[in-house]
Amino acid sequence: MASPLGIYVHVPFCAVRCGYCDFNTYVSTQGREGFAGALAQELEQARPQLGGRPADTVFIGGGTPSLLDPAELGTILDAIELAPGAEVTSEANPESATQDWLAGAREAGVNRISFGMQSVQPHVLAELDRIHTPGRVAEAVAEARAAGFERISVDLIYGAHGETDADWEASVRAALALEPEHVSAYALVVEPGTRLHARVRAGDVRAPDDDALARRYELADDLFAAAGLPWYEISNWGEPCRHNLGYWRGYDWWGAGPGAHSHLDGRRWWNLKRPLAWATRVRNGVSPAAGGEDLDPETRRFERVMLGVRLAQGLDPAELDEAGRQEAERLRAEGLLAYSGPYLALTRPGRLLADHVARRLTP
């Protein structure tokens, strides 16, 4: 039986580029005209390779998908064959996800919305280059409910320069007051090549403090759990996003759009990053892929371990080689892993050191 199929659609356009972001995004409008039509054409061209498999999940990310007109979302989704009960998620920024946009997105077929909240504190939002006001998130969530969205997620980021533990607690409590079905909370990472990286190197701001990040993770985990949102992946709580579970479990997915990555039947590839170059290839009926690789069995096993250990469900010990199983016993003795039924799962101290644990399990 084939694994579930996900479709990822990348919308690379943003009104403002955040200083911490290293995603394939552009403030320029070059390539914006006709973009949805080119996406639909790429998705139509993918159908023969997908062999008639319908999509169990769709995730429209970016960038800022809420900069697209809802009619453009409809054009994109009309090009995808959906399985019954498919989960269709779109990311949205609170400032561009207007009441009309949300109603139109729901009518177009989006049934799950993910808002980039990040923080409730104005000075933290300014540090993150976010342009919405804190109150706009609550308005957007209320408008999404009114539009018929029954599954809402909010994203938070902790560790920005100038943020205090009290600031973070206020943001977590404000997010929970919205009663979302799902919350993501990510530690701020200083990625090479970003404006934040340049500021840290210049000494203008400090890199996030590891001890502060650990405190804020534990606080968030406590508050989310108390609110009935248990963790299911290191940075995610509540009703699982089925699409993202597909990544962590190594399922197949097709990525459409500039810079999107795909994984199908043991092969991985990625598209050209520039919107105009990508669109020119698609409109000429040529694959927009920029490169790819075939994954050998050992690489696939390695990735299953690296990704699977992040899940609360845990990792099947059968995925480990003998050296990995011996290391797992040492990690259990150190309190970083524990058995959850037949599976090996991270303890909370283990979650704080997840990358370290994963490296040790894959010697």
N, C-alpha and C positions, 0 to 999 in steps of 0.2 A: 504494500500500500504506500502510495506517494505521501511524502510529508506535506503539511500545509504550505501553501504558496503565499508569499507576501509581495506586494508591489510598493516600492518606495518612489515617490515623486519629489524631485528637488526643485524648489523655487528659489533662485539665488539672489533675488532682489531685496534690498533693504532701504528704508528711508535714511537710517543712520547706521554706520558700522560700529559695533561695540568694540571697545579697546581690548577686550579679552578674547575676542572671537577669532578662531583660525579656520572657520568653515569657508567653503567656496561661495562667497557672497560679494555683491557689487552694489554700490550706491548709484552708479551710472545707469541710465535707462537704455543703453545700447543693448539690443537684442530683446527688448521688452515687447515690441510690436509683433504680433503673431506668435507669441511664445506659447500660449495654450494650444494653438493649432499644431505647432511643431511637437509638443509633448504628446498630443493625441496621435500624431503620425508615428512617432517612435513607438508608442504603445501598440498601435495596430501592427507595426512591422515585427513586434516581438511575438505575436500570437503563434506563428508557425513553430518557433523554438520552444514555446511553452506547451505545445502539443494539445491545445484545447483545455488545459488545466485552468479552472476558475480561481480567482484570488480569494483567499480566506480573509486577508487583511490588506488594507491600503493605508499608507501613512504619507501625508503631504507635509513635507518639512522644508526647512530653509536655513537662512533666509527668512522671508516674511510672507507666507502664503496668503495672509489676509490683505496683502496689496493687490491680489488678483480679484477681478470682478467675479461675483458668484456665478455668472454665466460662463466664465472661463473655467471655473471648477467643474461645472456641468459638462463642458466640452471634454475635459480630461477624463472625468469619471465615465462618460459615455463610451470611451474607448477601452474600458476595462471590463472584462467578463467577471462578474462577482458571484461567488458562491452564496447560497442561501445563508442568511444571518451574518454576512461579512461585516467585520469591524472596519469602519472608514473614519480615520482620524485626520484632522488638520490642525497644525499649529496655528496660533494666532497671537498677535500682539494686541494688548488692550486698547491702544490708541487708534489702531486701524480697523479693529473688529467692531464696527458700528452695529447698532440694532438692525439696520437694513442688511448689512453684510451677513450677520449671523442668521437671520431669517432666510436669506438667499442661499447660504451655504447648506443649511439644513434641507432646504427644498432640492438642492442639487444632489443630495445623497450623502453628505457628511453626517455621521451619527455619533461622533465623539470629538470633543474639542479640547485642545491643550493650550492654556494661556501662559505666556511668559510673564509671570508676576515678579520673580526675582527677589523683591524686598518690599516692605511697607514703609521703609524710612527714606524720606526724600534725599538725604545726603548720600545714602548708599546707592540709590538709583542713579544719582548724578555721577558717582564714582564709576558705576557700571555703564555709563552712557545710555541709560534707558530714559526715554522721553515721556513715558506716561506718568500721570499723577497716581499716588497710592489709591485714592478713592475710585479711580476709573476701573480697577480690577473688579471690585464688588459690583459696580454697575454692569460691567460686561458679563459677569457670571449670571446676574439676575436676568439680563437680556437673553443670554443663551438658554436659560431655563424656559423663559417665555417663548423662545423659538422652537422648543421641543427637544432640546438636548437633555438626555437622561444620564449621560456619562461625561463628566467634566474633570479635567486634570489641571493642576497648576504646578508650575516649575519655580523653584527657589534656588538661589545661589548664596552660599555663605563664605566668608573669608575676605571680603573686599576691604581695601584700605579704609581705616576709620570706623569700621563696623565694630560694635561692642557685643558682648554676650547678651546684654539687655536688648540691643537692637535686633539681634537674631531671634530671641525669644518672642519679641513683639511680632516679627514677621511670621513665625511659625503659627502663633496663635491667631493672627489675622487670616492666614491661609485656612486654618481649620474652621474659622467662623463662617467661611464660605460654603462649608459642608461639601467639599469635592469628593468624588468617588476615588480619586487617585491624586497622589502628590509625588513629585520628584524633587529631591534636594541634592544639589551638587556642590562639592567643594570647588572653590575658584582655583583654577590651574593656570599658571603662567606659561603660556605656549610660545615657543620661539617664533619670531617673525611678527608678533602682535604688537600693538601700541603699548599694551601693558608690559610686555617683556622689555621694550625699550625704556620705559619709565623705571622699571626695577633696576635695570643695568645702569641707568644714569643716577640712581640713588634718589629719585624723586619720591618714590613710594617703596615700602618694604614688601617683600614677598609674603604671602600668607603664612602665619605661624602654625606649625604642625600641632602643637598642643592646643591652640585655640580651635583649630579645625576639629580635633578629636572631641573637645568639650561640646562643640555645637552639634556635631553628629549625634552624640549621646543624648543631648537635650531633645533634639528633634525626634529621635527614635522613641524616647520615652513619651513625648507628647502625642506623636502619631499613634502609637500603640494604645495609649489611654483613650484616644478618640475612636478606636475601632478600625484603625488603618494599620494592619500588621505589615512588616517588611516582606517582600517577596524577591527582591533583588537589592543589592547593596545600597543603591541610591533611589529606590522606588518602594512606595508603600500603598496599600489599598487594593482595589480591584485591578488585577494585572492588565497591562496593555498587551493584548495578544500579539500584536505586530512585533514589539520589542522582544517578547519571549521567543519569537521565531529566530531572532539573531542569536540569542544566548544559547538556544538549543541546536543551532546549526542547521536550521531548515533552509529551504530554497527561497530566494527573493530576487526580484528583478528591479533594478534601479533605473529610472528614467529621468532625464534632465542633465544639465551641465554638471560634470564632476560626480554623478551618481555612481555607486558601486553595485555590482550584482554578484550573486552566488547561485549557481545552478549545476546540479549533477557533478559536484566536485571540481567545477571550474569557477574562478573568480575573475572579474574584469571591471574596468572603470572607464567612464566616459571622458571625452575632452572637457576641460574646465570652462573655457570661454564660451559664453552664450552664443555669440555670432558664429564661431567655428563649429560648435555643436549643432546649431540649427541648420547651417549650410549642408553639413553631412546628411542630416535627417531628411531635409527637403530634396536632396539628390538621391534619396533611396539607398544611402550608404550607411553602414553601421557607424555610430559616433564613438565607438570604443577607441580609447587611446592606448590601451595595453591590457594584458591579462596573464593569468598563470593557472596551470593545472595543479591541484593540490594532491600530493601523494598521501597514502594512508597514514603515514606517521605524522605529517603536518595536520591532517584532519583530526587525528586523535589528540594532538597537542592543543589544538584550538578548542576542542570539546572540553578539555580539562580547564583551560584558561578561562573560558566563558561559563562553563557549567558550575564551577565552584562559587560563582557569584550569586547563585540562586539559593533561596531559603530551602527549597526542596532538597538541595544537596547534590552531591556528585556520586555516581555509581563507582565504587572502588575498582570495578572491572575495567574502567577506562585507564587506570594507572598501570604502568609497568612495575616490575619488582622493586626497582629503586624508588619509584614514586610511592608504592605501598609502605615501604620501610620509612620513608620520610613522613608519610601521613601518620604513622604511629608516633613518631617523635613530635609532630605538631599537635597530636592529641594530648601527649604528656605535657606539652607547653601551654595547653588550654586554648589553642587557636582553632582546633577542629574538634568536632564531637559527632558521634553517630546519631542520626535522626532516622530511626528504623534501619533499613539496610544501607542508607546513604551517608556520606560524609558531608557535614554541613559546617559552615563557619560559625564559631561563637561570636559574640559581639566584639570582644577584643580581636578576634580573627578578622572581622569585617574591617576594622581600622587598619589592618595590615594585609589586606586582601592580595595586593600585588606581590608582596613578599611570600605569602602562602602559595600563590599560584606558581611562582618561580621555583619554589622548593619542591612542589609536586611534579614538576616537569624538568628534572635534572638532565 
